[in-house]
Amino acid sequence: MAVSLSSVRLLSALTRSGSLCRSLHVTAVCCKNRAARPRVGKGDYPLTYEEALPPHYIGHRKGWLSQHTSNLKGEEGAAERTVEDVFIRRFVSGTFHNCLANEIVIKRRGNVIIVCAILIQKLTPQKFYFLIGYTEAMLSHLYKCPFKLVVQTLDKKAVYKYL
Amino acid sequence: MAAHTSRAFLSLGRINVPGLGLHKSVSRVTYSTGLSTDSSKATTGSPQKGGKKVLSKKYKREPGDPRTELMPVDQDWTAVYPVATPFIPDAIPLPVRMGCPVKGGAPPEKKGNLELIKIPNFLHLTPAAIKKHCEALKPFCTEWPSALDTDAKCDEHFPIKVETKSYVSAGPSIRNPAARIVHLSVKLSSLNLNDQARKKMLKLVGDRYCKDTDILTITADRCPLKQQNYDYAMYLLTVLYHESWKIEAWEAEKTVADMEEYSWEGSLSQENILDVLVRMKEAGEGEGEEVREQLLGRREVQEYKDSVTRLKNEGENESTMLQYKEAVKKVLKL
């Protein structure tokens, strides 16, 4: 009791002083879906097809970035494949930093994992070759399965629309 | 682009080896000033912090024609796409477009189109490619034995059929627990069973026998391996066969309730009809066993016996009820 009284007095003292005041702010709940939806801008921000379409178009206007049999009925291993996918995306986007034109597509065929990437010609071809070999070797060693990296290069990003 | 067309060759040809060392033919790219158009800018550029020399503008190699321009019309497509590979726009001479078009526009073109890469393609499965596959596989195949040209012959020589499933999935593991299940099916007519043995076999197997097709199916899945389940199923079949031929002492105590089929001789129906006929004095005068046997020999009584047996065994339907009605009318002279 005594402790609470003293803390209340302290709090009121602080409020009067105007500093270190922690109070609770409440706003109205935003019941809108904002995931992966680009906001409309001035009209000069380029968007690729993948970025421009929101996620409810997956299956209708967009395909799947990662395909494997574990998501079928009665098959096992979906969680392990998903975790592998997340790691592979981070690894590849970090290795080819700023050079990726679009998301990575991951395909699995039995044991083999095929990563399809579209790169922008920011580095010399030799550097790209090295990075491709490095990625394949590192990921093969980490996951103990053969990895293949299939790469396309573009001059600049393929723009779908401007927002 | 030359950079990634050679890349395409790279991805098609090798398995697991990193890319270095395969492209010694590519000329070394250096930061030379001779070919750059902005060389003036480079030489007049002021030095960076601390007196470091400014590097001239990087020599950027001009991308060459995409491979589609250089492809002859009658090329061997199986050489371009020998295995299943993702879509490579510069190796496929088709003006494919994919995607939802922008308002008033066309679907996005194939260059840099991620949708075309996401979907599986069958460019490696043209009829010519499949023909080549078949030709390559032919030396390893043997002919089907000519003596087994009908299904009936196959059943006669190979009465036991074993069915197993194996599963392929994408992932590092080839194991699937559903692959251990073994179904063994055999027609009972191909087994050497007499009447008693067949009835005992049917009682032993119960649900596993299908009356319409006369096939007994044994499903084994209690062992962890397919081989073990197959051995167990064969063992079960052997044991069932031998057990159904054995006659135990207590089998003599089979009652009417255990019988699989209805038999008229010695049943209530026989006694009832004989009593009725005797009371109707059809046989004429006289009592005793010989009267009953004489009655049994009569044609109407035999027909009545057939109709009752059929009714009890097959159940009630139009034809059995009709037959019973006719037989009753004849026997009772209605």
Contacts between the chains, C-beta under 8 A, distances in Angstrom:
chain1	res1	chain2	res2	distance
A	48	B	114	7.5
A	49	B	99	5.4
A	49	B	100	8.0
A	49	B	108	5.8
A	49	B	113	7.4
A	49	B	114	6.6
A	49	B	115	6.8
A	50	B	114	5.6
A	53	B	100	7.1
A	57	B	100	7.8
A	61	B	99	7.3
A	61	B	100	4.4
A	62	B	115	7.2
A	63	B	115	5.5
A	63	B	118	3.6
A	63	B	119	5.7
A	64	B	118	6.3
A	65	B	118	6.6
A	67	B	118	7.6
A	67	B	120	7.7
A	68	B	170	4.1
A	68	B	171	7.0
A	69	B	169	4.4
A	69	B	170	4.6
A	69	B	171	7.6
A	70	B	169	6.9
A	70	B	170	6.8
A	70	B	171	6.3
A	74	B	178	7.7
A	75	B	169	5.8
A	76	B	176	8.0
A	77	B	169	7.4
A	77	B	171	4.9
A	77	B	173	7.1
A	80	B	171	7.3
A	81	B	170	7.5
A	81	B	171	6.4
A	101	B	112	6.2
A	102	B	112	7.2
A	102	B	114	5.0
A	103	B	114	6.8
A	105	B	86	7.3
A	105	B	114	6.6
A	105	B	117	5.1
A	105	B	118	5.3
A	107	B	86	6.9
A	107	B	120	7.7
A	108	B	170	3.6
A	108	B	171	7.1
A	109	B	84	6.9
A	109	B	170	6.6
A	110	B	168	6.7
A	110	B	170	6.2
A	111	B	171	7.8
A	111	B	172	6.2
A	114	B	86	6.6
A	116	B	86	4.7
A	116	B	117	4.9
A	118	B	112	5.6
A	118	B	114	6.8
A	118	B	117	7.7
A	121	B	1	7.7
A	121	B	3	7.1
A	121	B	60	7.9
A	121	B	63	7.9
A	124	B	29	5.2
A	124	B	58	7.6
A	125	B	3	4.4
A	125	B	26	7.0
A	125	B	29	7.4
A	125	B	61	7.7
A	126	B	26	7.4
A	126	B	28	8.0
A	126	B	29	6.5
A	128	B	3	7.0
A	129	B	19	4.7
A	129	B	20	6.6
A	129	B	23	6.7
A	130	B	19	7.6
A	130	B	20	6.6
A	132	B	7	7.8
A	132	B	19	5.5
A	133	B	18	3.2
A	133	B	19	4.1
A	133	B	20	5.5
A	134	B	18	7.2
A	136	B	16	7.6
A	136	B	18	6.1
A	136	B	19	7.8
A	137	B	18	5.1
A	140	B	16	6.4
A	143	B	172	7.2
A	144	B	172	6.6
A	145	B	172	5.3
A	146	B	15	6.5
A	146	B	16	5.2
A	148	B	11	6.1
A	149	B	11	7.4
A	150	B	8	8.0
A	150	B	11	4.7
A	150	B	85	6.8
A	150	B	86	5.1
A	150	B	88	7.4
A	151	B	4	6.1
A	151	B	7	5.5
A	151	B	11	7.7
A	152	B	4	5.4
A	152	B	88	6.8
A	152	B	89	7.0
A	152	B	90	7.7
A	152	B	112	7.1
A	153	B	1	5.7
A	153	B	3	5.4
A	153	B	4	4.6
A	153	B	7	7.8
A	154	B	111	7.0
A	154	B	112	4.9
A	155	B	63	7.6
A	157	B	112	7.4
A	158	B	108	6.8
A	158	B	111	6.5
A	158	B	112	3.3
A	158	B	113	6.9
A	160	B	99	7.6
A	160	B	102	6.9
A	160	B	108	6.1
A	161	B	102	5.5
